[in-house]
Amino acid sequence: MAQKERLEQIEQMIREEKRVTVTDLSDRLGVTPETIRRDLEKLEDKQLLTRTYGGAVLRQGNVPEKVSFQYREKTNVEAKHVIAQLAAGQVPANASIGCDASSTSMEFLNVLKDRSDVLVLTNSAKAIQDLDSYEFRLLSTGGYVNTQSYSMQGGTARNLIQEYYLDQIFMSCKGIGYDGGIFDSHELEIDMKKSMLEQGGKRYLLVDHMKFGNVGFTKLANLRQMDVVITDRKPSVEWMDLFEKNGLQVLYPKED
């Protein structure tokens, strides 16, 4: 992994988790503790964090509690593209699909943009902005626009979702807990995701490997409520066992 990508991932983790340890980062990123210490020193120079014994903490007042869409769409770009390519390969002809407003789902729609046979229902305001680049038919939920998450929320959006049955649902999250819980941070956005899950056939969770073991403020669902996990690299044996225990199919890039 290139240093630039590694620094971006550490930056994302410290913003979301507020506290990190050298040992955990070393295990998750697959580099030595010495490399992590040098990375933390660089990020401290940027005044993002304060190093502590064995790790670092987010510098108070640095960022809002809930990370903006503009920030999220610029992080882990390569992983999101890998996941999006795999997800697009799961969409059959003439499918009706639902997507949340996550940055990973927006990358998925970008990969899917030439599929004129597909109908997409989403609460994403970003999808409306990108409408001119899509060949598929786009159905918007409408509703109150959250300018931080670029999503449409509230009763209007929820009522519209409940009017349709969708062949497939694609959504992302902040993280998956070791207990099988699926977590996110935006409470109102979670409300939209829960409504969409109730209206779908096959349910796909789009989640990069950095989110394994993360938890958020609010629980969205349990793994057993999903059908397929799509991720950017092969999960560890422990995670594969957890997915199998919950009856999930796991899709990831195959090694050459």
N, C-alpha and C positions, 0 to 999 in steps of 0.2 A: 504494500500500500504506500502510495506517495505521501510525503510529509504534508503537502497541502491538504489532501483529502483527510488525512488523519487529524490534522488540526481542526478542520471543519467539523468532523464528527465529535471530537472532544468538546468543541465549543457548543455544539448542539446539546450534548449530554449535560454539561455544566449549567446551561441555561434552563434545561427542563428539570434536572434533578437537584440543582442548587449545591450539591456536594458530591465529590468523587474521590476515589482512592487510587493510588498508584497501582496497587495489586489488581484491583478490578479492571482498570483501564488496560493494564498489560494483558490480562486474560482475554478481554473482549476484543482488543485490537490486534492481538497476536504479535506484540513487540516486547522488547525487554523493559524492565522497570526504569533503567537508565534513560532509554529513549523517551518514555513517558515523562520523566522528570524534566528533560530538556524541553519537551513540548509544553509542559505547564509553565516553565519559565518564560517561554515566548508569549504565551497567553497572558501571563501576569504583566509582562511589559506592555501589552495592549490595554491594560487596566480592566480586563474582563473578570479576573479572579484574583484571589489571594491564596497563596500557597500555605498549607498547614503541614503539620507533622503527618506524613503518610498520604497526603493528598492535597486537595484544594477545595475552596468554597467560592461560590459566586459572590462577586463584589456587590454589596448591598446597593440597591437603586440603579443597577446597571441596565436591566431590561424589565418589561412588564411580566407579570406572572404567566400570561398566556401568549405564546409566541405567535407572531403575525404570519399570515399566509405568505407575504412577500419574502419573509425570512425562510420559511419552511420550503418554499419551492426552489430555493437556491442551495439547499443542503442535500447531501446524499443523492445527487442527480443521477449518477451512474447506476446506483442500486435501484432507483425508481424506474429507470428506463428498462432495466432487465426484467423487473417485475411486470411492467406494463406490456412488454413484448409477450411474456408468458400468458398474461391475462387475456390479451387480445386473441391469442390462439385458442382460447376456450369458448369464444363467442360463435355459435352456429349461425347459419343463414336465417335471415328474417327474425332475428331475436329481438325481444323487448327487454331492456336491461335498466337497472337502477344504479346510480352512482352517488356517493356522498360528495362533499365539497372539499375533500382532502387534496393536498398537492400530489399525492401518489395517484389518486383517481383521475386528476386532471392530466397527468402524464399518460395514463391509460387511454383517455379519450383522444389525446393527441395522436397516439399510435393507431387508434381506431378510426381516425378522421375520414378515411376514404371509403368506409363501409356504408354505402347508400341504402343497403337493405335493412339497416338496424335502426331501432327507435330507442332513444336514451331519455330517461327521466332523471333529472338531477335538481338538487337545491343549490347548485353552485352558481354564484353570480359571475365567476370567472368564465364559466362556459358560455354565458351570454356574450361576454366581451369577445370571446374567440369564435363566435358563431360563424363568421364569414369563412373560416378555414375548414369547417366541418361539412362532409357530404351526408352524414347520417341525419335523421330527423330528430330534432331536439324538443323535448317537452319540459318546460320550467315549472317548478312548484309555485313560483311567486312567493310573496310573504315579505316580512321585515328583513331588510338587508343588514347583516352584521359586517361592518367595514373592516374589521380585524381579520375575520376568518373567510371573508368573501363568500359567505353562504347566506341563504334565505331561510328564515326560521319563523316560528310562531304558528298559530292556529290555522291560518290560510294555507301555509305550506303543508302542514300535517293533514289537513282535510283533503287536499289535492292528492297527496300520496295514497290515501286510503281509498281513492276511487279507482285504482288500477291494480291489476295483477301483473307481475313482471317475471319473465322467464329466469332471469339471473340478477343477483345483487352483488355489486362490487363495492367494498369499502375498506378504509384503513383505520388506524387507531394510534394512540400514543404508545401503547405497550401491552405485552401479555405477561401476566404474573405466573409464578411457578405453580400456583393453585389452579391454573386454567382460566382465570378471569381475564377479560379483555377490557382495557381501560382507556379513557380519554380525558381531556381537560375541559372542553367546552360543554357545559351542561345543556344549553339549548341545542347545540349541534348533536349531542347524544340523543336528544328527544327526536330529532329528525332521523337519525340512523336507526333507532328502535322502531319507528314507524315504518321505515323502508324494509327492515328485516321481516316484519309481519306480512308484507305484501309480495314476497318473493318466492321463487322456486328454489333454485340452487344458490347457495350463499358462499361468496368468496371473500376471504380476508387477505388483503394486500399488506404485507408487513415485512420490512427489511430486518436483517438479522440483528441490527443494533437495538431493536425494540424488544427482543426476547429478554425477559426478566425485569422489564420496566413496569411500573404501575403509575396510574394517574389519579387525579382527584376523584373521579367518578367512574363507577363500573358500567360499562356499556352492555356486556353480555358475557356468556360463558362459551368456551371453545365448542362445547357440544351443540351449541346453537348454529354453528357454522358447518359447512360441508367440505370446503377446500381452503387450505392455507397456501398462498403463493409468496415465496420469498426469494432473495437474491443469491443465496448460497445454501448448501446442504446443512441443515441443522445438526446439532450434536446428537449423540445417541439418546441423551436424557430428554431432549426436546422431541425427538422422533417418537420416543416411548410415550410421552405425554399426548402428542397428537394422535397416536394410534389408540391410546386408551379412550380418547374422546371421539373416536370414529371418524377422524379427518383424513382426507387425502392430502398429501403434501407435494407441491410442485416447486422445483428449483432447477437452475441450469445444470445440465449433466456435464460432468468433466470429460474432456477429450481423452 
